[in-house]
Amino acid sequence: MSVKTLTLNKQVPVVGKYDVVVCGGGPAGFIAAIASARRGARTALIEQYGFLGGMATAGLVNPLSVFTYNNEKVIGGIPWEFIERLQDMGGGLIEKPLGNVAFEPELYKLCCQRMVLEAGVDLYMHSYLSGCICDEKRIKHVVIENKNGTEAIEAEVFIDCTGDADLAAMAGVPMLGDEGKPLQPLSTYFALGGVDTESQLLKDSMHHNKQGENCHCLPVRDKLLALKEELGIPEFGGPWFCTTLQPGAVTVNMTRTTGNAIDNRDFTRAECELREDVFKMAGILKTNFEEFKDSFVTAVAVHGGIRETRRIQGLHVITGKEYLGAYEYHDSISRGAHPIDIHVAKGASQNITFLKKPAYVPYRALITKDYPNLLVAGRCISADKTSFASLRVQASCMGTGQAAGVAAAMCSKDNCTVQNVDAKTLRARLKSMGAMV
């Protein structure tokens, strides 16, 4: 089918010039911006919402996992500083010994906003990334849309922390294939109030503190599976409940559907379906479980939870074999300890493999061959589907964000390409900040 096209010509003002521009203010992005600014780079952060935190705050994805493993810290430095500050504000609970962190979403927003602004980062909120301007394969400007109209921002180095590799895709970076496997499903989290969080059922399930165990709530799961046909229960996973540190309140991870979040029409369809399912599931919990008899929906995630979309073809692709074997690279810049966690969209099953020891992430997975001033961090790094099924979680994203921010500042200061960053120096600087590399 032919598609009608239009040609638009307009003057776009360049509203800022920076050493480093970070696209996306989620767990990878806000950490990357802080790391870059603290290393002396003039830094800007672009975010589509009016708050930071990404999947943690827009998606209500709770808890943050995994910060410690085998009684050793896995993700340190600025990410751990953020966790400690959030805890001091009353908005974070470090679940020992595993180091999953339950959080209160509104205080999370406030904490990362404070840290970003304290670092001297310029914020461009309510701004949607719509394009980029390249000279050959060097990105010169990113183009954003907001209430001021279309604007451009110039930088020496760019970091793609969009989760979906939006900037990288706009610049023409090659992406990894799907390996003949479907995308992991989308899920919309929701929050409930009026829950009996003092009941044994919730005490056992809303704290994610057991290494080597899936923290889904088996009593609820088993009953839902038994009633699935009778009650017409939609496809679900888990369920996983998590404390928000408030009495009577939990976040719920259980909805799921197929969908491609980088296809606007398909993502729209999926989010509408998931929002319906949120209220179906909330009603089913309320009428079938004593612990939820007085419960009510207090929030539905602003943004559907995305597990998987695009991943760049980097200088190195992290393989499942390397990841499960904890292969230590010469240019390792971060770690990962979440299990290999692969969800299916049809049915309630989940393939999960726990790690024997924390894995490593090489710097080469954050950069690609021909793009001299582009790094990525977070969910779009170069990893196969197996290793990615662990690295996609928020603590791991924070770790790669920290490394990308430091590397970008180095590139700007030394006037070098991202491919020519000295890995030994980068690792030393990360270690001096408290990072585990």
N, C-alpha and C positions, 0 to 999 in steps of 0.2 A: 504494500500500500504506500503510495507516495505521500510525503508529508510536506505541507506548505511551509516555506521558510521566509523569514524576514531578515533584512540587513539593517542593523542599527549603527549609526555613527554618532558618537557624542564625546565631548570633552570630559575627562575624568580628572579631578584634582588629586595631586599627590599630597596627602594630609600628614605624612610622617616619614621620617628617614631614620633607620635604626641599624645597629650592629646585628641584632638578632630579632626575628619575628617568629613567635610561636603561634601556630594555628590550632585552636582547640584548648579549652580550659578544664578538661577532665583530669583524672589522677596523674596521667603522664604530663599533660600540658602545664598545669599550674606549678608542678614541681620543676619541670624544665625551665620555665620562666624565672623562677626564684634562683635556680642554680646558675643560669646565665647571668642574671643581674648581679648576683653576689660575686661573680668572677670579673665584674667590672664592665660588662657589655651593656650598652644602652639597649633595652629590651622592651618589646611590646607583646601583648597577649591578646589574641582575637577569640571571642567566644560568642556563640549564637544566642545564648540565653542571657538573662540579666543577673546571673550568679554563676559561680564556679563549682566544680565537683563532678560534672559529667554524669557517668552512670551511677555514681554514689548518691548524687542529689537529685538530678533530673530523673534518674532511673530507680532510685530507692534501693539500689543493690547493696544489701547488708548481709553479712559483715564484710570488712576488708580482710582479704586473706592472701598469703600466709606470711607473717613477719618473722617467725621463729620456727625451727624444726630441729628435732633431735637435741633440744635444749640449747641450741645456738641461734643467734640472730642471723637472719638471711638477708633482710633488707634494712639498711641503716642510713645514716646521714640525714639529709633534709626530710625524707619521708618519715623517719622515726621521730625527728624533731616535731613534725606536724602532729603525729599521733600523741606524743607526750603533751603538746600544747592543747590538743583537743580534749585529752583526758583531764587536764588541769581546769579546763572550762566547764567540766561536767558533761561533755558531749561525747566521750569515748570510753570504752571499757576494753582493756587488754585482757583477753581470755587466755590465761596461762594454763598449761605450758605451751600450747600450740602457737599462740601469737596471732590468732584471728582477732579482729577489732570490731566490736559492735559500736554503733554510733547513732547519734541523734542528728538527722539530716540538716536541720536549720543551723545548729551550732557548727556543723561541718562547713556549711557555706560561709559562715562568718569567720571561722578560723583560717581557711585558705585565702579568703579575701584579705584579711589582715596581713598575712605573711607575704602575699604578692605585693601589696601596696608598700609595706615596710621595706621590701627589697628595692623599691623604686621602679617597678614595672609600670608601663603605661597600659591601661586597659581599654580595649575597644569592645564593649559589651553590646548585646543586641545587634551583632554584626555577623552576617552570613557570608562565608567565603564563596565567591561566585566565579573566580577565574584567576589566572596568573599571566604575567607577561615575561617571556623568556628571550634571552639572546643566545641563540643556539640552545644549549641545555642548561645554561645558567639562569636561574630565576632572578629577575630584576625587581618585580613588583608582584604583590598579591592584590586582587580586586575584591572588595567587600561591598555588601549592600546593607544600608541601615536607613534610619529616618532622615539622615542628611542626604540621601541619594546614593549614587555609586561613587566610591572612593578607592584610591590606590595607596598602598603603603610600600615603601622601598626598604630594602635591607641587604646587608652583606651575606647573611646566612639565614636560612629558613628551617624551621622544625615542624614537621607534620605530626600533630598529635590529635588528629580528627577522629581516630579510631577506625575510620573507613578508608584511610589513605586518599582522602579527597584531593589534597594539594598535589600529591605525587601523581595521581591519575590525571589531573588537569595538565600537569607538566609532561605527561607521556611516559612516565616510568613503567617499565614492564612489571606485570603482576604474576604471582604464582598461580598455577592451575588448581583445579578442585580435586585432583587425584582420583577422579571418578566417584567421589563421595559427595553426598548432599551437604548443604549448609546445616550447621546446628540450628535448632529452632529459636524463635523469638519468644520472650516471656515478658509480660507486664507485671511488675511487682505492685503490691498494694499494702496499705497499712490499716490495721484494725485497732479500734479502741474498745473498751469494755470487756476485754479478755481476762479470764482468771489466770493471771500470770503467777499466782501463788500456788496453783495446782501442780501436782507432781508431773503431770504430762508436759506442761509448759516449762517447768524448771529443767526437765530432762532434755527438752528439744530446742529451747530458744538460746542456749549457750553453746557455742561451737568451740569446744575446748578439748576435744579428744583426738589425738593424732592417730591416723590409721583407721578412722571410722567415718563413714558417711553420716552426716548429722541430720538426715531427714527424719521426720517423725513417723516411725513405723506403725504405731497403733492407728493413727489417722489414715495413713496410706493404705493399710490393709482393709480398713472398713470402707474407704472410698472405692477401692478396687472391687470389693464385694457388692457394692451398691451401684456400680457404674452404669450398668444397663438399665436397672430398675429406675434410677433417677435421671437418666440421660446426662450423666456427668461428662463435661467436655474433656478433651485430652488434657492430661496434667502430668506434672513431674513432682518428685518429692512427696509431700510438701516439706519445705524448709521454713521454719519460723525463726525470727531473730529479735532479740530485745532491742528497743530503742532507748533504754535506760529510763523510760517513763513507766510508772505503774499502769497496768492494764493495757499496755500498747505493745504490739509486735508488727514487724514487717512480714509479709508472706510472699514466698516464691513458689508458685505452683502452676500458673497458666503457661500454655505453650501452643505454638502453631508454626506451620511452615511459613516462610517469607524471606524475601530478599530485601534487606534494608537499604540497599543502594539503588533500588528501583522504586521511584516515588509512588507509583500507583499500587504496587504490590505491598509496600510498607504501609500505605494508608489503609488498604484493605485489612492487613494483618492487625494493625493497632485498633481499628474499629471492632474487629472480632474479639481481640483480647480484652478490650474494655467491657464488652458484654459478658465475657467469661469471668472477669473479676467479680462482678456482682452476682453471677450465678454461683461461683465458688463461695463467696462470702455468705450467701444465703444457705448453701448446703452445710457449711461449717456451723452456722448459727442453729440450724434445726436438727442437726444430727450429733452434736458433741456438746456435752454439759459445760465444758470449759469455755465454749463460745456462745452460750445461750443469750448473753447480754451484749454481744459484740456488734460493732457497726463500722462501716468503712469511713476512715478519717482522711485518707489520701489515696489517689491513684497516681502512679508514676507519670510525670509529664512526658516522658519519652520511653517508648518500648525498650525493653532490655535486649541488647544486641550481643550475641555471642561471637558471630563470625561474619565477615564480609571479605574485603580485599586485604591481601598481604603482598608487600613488595618482593620482587626478585632481587635480593641483596647480593653483596659480594660473597656472603656465605649464607646458606640455608641451614638453619638448625634442624637436625633430624631427630626423630624419635629415639633412634638408637643412641645418639650422642647424649640426648637429654636424660634418658633413663639410666645411662651409664655414668652420668655426672662427669662427662668429658670436660677437662679443664683446658681452655683455649689460651694461647699466648696473649690475646687481646680481650680477655674476659673483663666485662665492665659491670656486671650485675648478676643476680642469682634468681632462682625460682624454686619453689617448694610445694606448690599446689599439686594435687594429684592430676594425672592425665584424666580429664573429665569430659567425656563425649556424650552429649544428650541426643536423643532421637525425637523427631517431631511427631511421629505416629506411635502411640503407645506410651507407657509410663516408664520405660526402661532407660537405663543410663549405664554406659560403660566407664568404669572407673579403675584406675591403676595407681596405687600409692607409690611414691618414690622411696627408695632406700636411703638416699641422701640428697641434699639440695643440688640442683643442676646449675649450669653456668650459661651466661649469655655473652657472645662475642660482639665487640664493637662493629665488626663487619656486617652483622645482621641489621644494623641501623642505617646503612648507607648502600647505595647502588653504584653501578659501574660508571656511568657517564654523566652524572649530575654533581658538579663540583661544590655546590653550596646548599645541598638538601640533606637533612637527616630526618629519620622518622623515629617515633617512640610510641610505646603502648601497644595497642592491639594490631597494628599494621606492620610490625617488624617482620623480617624474613625468617619464617619458620614453617616447617611442614605441618600438616594438619594434626599430627600426633603431639609434637612438642608445643604447638600453638594451643592445644586444648588445656594446657597448664599455664602457659605464659600470658593468656588473655586476661587473667584476673588482676585486681587493682593494685596489690602490693608489687607485683612484678612490673606492672605498667609504671608505677612510681619510680622503680629502680632504673628502668631504661630511660625514663624522662630525665632523671637526675644526670645520667651519663650523657645524654644528648645535649642538655643545657650546658654542661661544662665543656664538651667538645666544640659546640658552636661558638662559645666565648673564646676558646683557644684559636679557632679558625679566624675569627674576626680580628683578634689582637695580632696574630702572627701572619695574617694575610695569606693563609694557605687553604687548599681545598680540603674537603672533609676526608678525602681518600689519603691525604698526606699528614693527617694528625698522628703524632707520635704516640703509639699505644702505651708505651712504658710511662711517659709523662702523664697521660690521661689517667691511667690506673693509679699512679702515685697521688695525683690531685684528688681523685675520688676517695682513696683510702684516707687521706688527710681530713676529709670531711666526715668520715665515719662510715662510708659505703663498704659493703661486703662485695669484694670482687674476686 
